[in-house]
């Protein structure tokens, strides 16, 4: 029972500096156990696509279990066999873990960053807690825990060097980048191109035919939203990602649909300005920015030569824009 931890106004939580050595040791045991399970989950998520990184996290999970066993032995020696059921959530100012491990498709870089944060948080907290403790035994215990967490970091670095040496880490990083491009960048870029270029003709044809900013905005809004919905569903439906390895269809559909809508809205929103020529001037500036943004993305992520991308996008967009203006002004 943890009812003795309840304090009015503190949601049933104790402060860390109010815990006894017995409670601190029990908390450390629970924390080590939880961290070991998180590392095991990371290893499981990475095992198929990134086996070398999975081996690193298997080793880190094993290290956490080893430290837990040492802490448990010390607890049994000093306080007996029954460990207090105290956990992080029972202590008001103790560090907590963000439940990112619940996410099904964590990126490799994100998992590595979270693991580094886990070890750093544990070490820094114990160091700070030891510094403000006035009890000699408690201070010694907290220093031991801080040293253990620092040892975890050193071990993690050793495991990384062992399993990710040579070209292995480079290969895994390239695979992670490729997956990011296939899942998010490629469908998003296709959507941005479709939304930015395909809506130019109807929006500017309406603008020059009516010279009515409000009507032009409504046409642009409907064209952008409609194109976004169409592109999103098409991207999600035509490939489930299992054979192509392009990632979850909902992610690709979301990227494509959102970017298609934004691409069209970019030069539709200026027509909220009531003065026609002011709105048109702003819209043309936005079109220029959109087209060069597409060129930059193609060059940056798709490795398309800059001049070729510029020729294709700017020329194509310019022709569609000219067609819209000519049709609307005729």
ChimeraX attribute file (.defattr): number of C-alpha atoms within 10 A of each C-alpha:
attribute: neighborCount
match mode: 1-to-1
recipient: residues
	/A:1	7
	/A:2	11
	/A:3	8
	/A:4	9
	/A:5	16
	/A:6	13
	/A:7	11
	/A:8	7
	/A:9	7
	/A:10	12
	/A:11	11
	/A:12	16
	/A:13	20
	/A:14	19
	/A:15	13
	/A:16	17
	/A:17	16
	/A:18	10
	/A:19	15
	/A:20	12
	/A:21	17
	/A:22	15
	/A:23	18
	/A:24	21
	/A:25	24
	/A:26	21
	/A:27	23
	/A:28	23
	/A:29	25
	/A:30	21
	/A:31	21
	/A:32	22
	/A:33	18
	/A:34	19
	/A:35	19
	/A:36	24
	/A:37	16
	/A:38	22
	/A:39	23
	/A:40	20
	/A:41	18
	/A:42	24
	/A:43	24
	/A:44	16
	/A:45	21
	/A:46	21
	/A:47	16
	/A:48	10
	/A:49	13
	/A:50	20
	/A:51	18
	/A:52	22
	/A:53	24
	/A:54	22
	/A:55	21
	/A:56	24
	/A:57	28
	/A:58	20
	/A:59	22
	/A:60	26
	/A:61	23
	/A:62	16
	/A:63	18
	/A:64	23
	/A:65	19
	/A:66	15
	/A:67	21
	/A:68	20
	/A:69	15
	/A:70	13
	/A:71	19
	/A:72	20
	/A:73	14
	/A:74	13
	/A:75	20
	/A:76	13
	/A:77	10
	/A:78	10
	/A:79	15
	/A:80	11
	/A:81	11
	/A:82	9
	/A:83	17
	/A:84	17
	/A:85	13
	/A:86	20
	/A:87	18
	/A:88	18
	/A:89	14
	/A:90	19
	/A:91	21
	/A:92	15
	/A:93	14
	/A:94	19
	/A:95	15
	/A:96	15
	/A:97	16
	/A:98	9
	/A:99	8
	/A:100	13
	/A:101	16
	/A:102	11
	/A:103	9
	/A:104	8
	/A:105	12
	/A:106	14
	/A:107	16
	/A:108	19
	/A:109	12
	/A:110	11
	/A:111	20
	/A:112	14
	/A:113	11
	/A:114	15
	/A:115	20
	/A:116	13
	/A:117	13
	/A:118	19
	/A:119	18
	/A:120	16
	/A:121	17
	/A:122	22
	/A:123	23
	/A:124	15
	/A:125	18
	/A:126	22
	/A:127	19
	/A:128	13
	/A:129	18
	/A:130	22
	/A:131	12
	/A:132	10
	/A:133	14
	/A:134	10
	/A:135	12
	/A:136	10
	/A:137	11
	/A:138	20
	/A:139	19
	/A:140	13
	/A:141	17
	/A:142	25
	/A:143	19
	/A:144	15
	/A:145	23
	/A:146	22
	/A:147	14
	/A:148	18
	/A:149	25
	/A:150	17
	/A:151	16
	/A:152	20
	/A:153	18
	/A:154	12
	/A:155	16
	/A:156	20
	/A:157	13
	/A:158	14
	/A:159	20
	/A:160	19
	/A:161	13
	/A:162	13
	/A:163	17
	/A:164	19
	/A:165	12
	/A:166	10
	/A:167	9
	/A:168	15
	/A:169	17
	/A:170	12
	/A:171	13
	/A:172	18
	/A:173	15
	/A:174	12
	/A:175	15
	/A:176	17
	/A:177	16
	/A:178	15
	/A:179	16
	/A:180	16
	/A:181	18
	/A:182	19
	/A:183	23
	/A:184	19
	/A:185	20
	/A:186	20
	/A:187	26
	/A:188	24
	/A:189	24
	/A:190	19
	/A:191	29
	/A:192	27
	/A:193	24
	/A:194	22
	/A:195	30
	/A:196	26
	/A:197	24
	/A:198	20
	/A:199	28
	/A:200	29
	/A:201	21
	/A:202	20
	/A:203	29
	/A:204	30
	/A:205	23
	/A:206	24
	/A:207	28
	/A:208	21
	/A:209	17
	/A:210	15
	/A:211	18
	/A:212	15
	/A:213	25
	/A:214	18
	/A:215	16
	/A:216	25
	/A:217	22
	/A:218	17
	/A:219	18
	/A:220	26
	/A:221	21
	/A:222	15
	/A:223	21
	/A:224	30
	/A:225	19
	/A:226	17
	/A:227	23
	/A:228	28
	/A:229	17
	/A:230	16
	/A:231	26
	/A:232	27
	/A:233	17
	/A:234	16
	/A:235	22
	/A:236	21
	/A:237	14
	/A:238	10
	/A:239	17
	/A:240	16
	/A:241	17
	/A:242	10
	/A:243	8
	/A:244	9
	/A:245	12
	/A:246	21
	/A:247	20
	/A:248	16
	/A:249	21
	/A:250	17
	/A:251	18
	/A:252	27
	/A:253	28
	/A:254	22
	/A:255	26
	/A:256	34
	/A:257	31
	/A:258	21
	/A:259	26
	/A:260	33
	/A:261	28
	/A:262	18
	/A:263	30
	/A:264	32
	/A:265	22
	/A:266	19
	/A:267	29
	/A:268	32
	/A:269	19
	/A:270	23
	/A:271	26
	/A:272	15
	/A:273	15
	/A:274	12
	/A:275	14
	/A:276	19
	/A:277	15
	/A:278	13
	/A:279	19
	/A:280	21
	/A:281	13
	/A:282	17
	/A:283	21
	/A:284	16
	/A:285	12
	/A:286	18
	/A:287	24
	/A:288	15
	/A:289	13
	/A:290	23
	/A:291	23
	/A:292	15
	/A:293	17
	/A:294	21
	/A:295	25
	/A:296	18
	/A:297	17
	/A:298	21
	/A:299	17
	/A:300	12
	/A:301	15
	/A:302	16
	/A:303	11
	/A:304	15
	/A:305	13
	/A:306	15
	/A:307	11
	/A:308	13
	/A:309	20
	/A:310	20
	/A:311	12
	/A:312	13
	/A:313	21
	/A:314	20
	/A:315	13
	/A:316	14
	/A:317	22
	/A:318	17
	/A:319	15
	/A:320	19
	/A:321	23
	/A:322	16
	/A:323	17
	/A:324	22
	/A:325	21
	/A:326	15
	/A:327	16
	/A:328	19
	/A:329	15
	/A:330	8
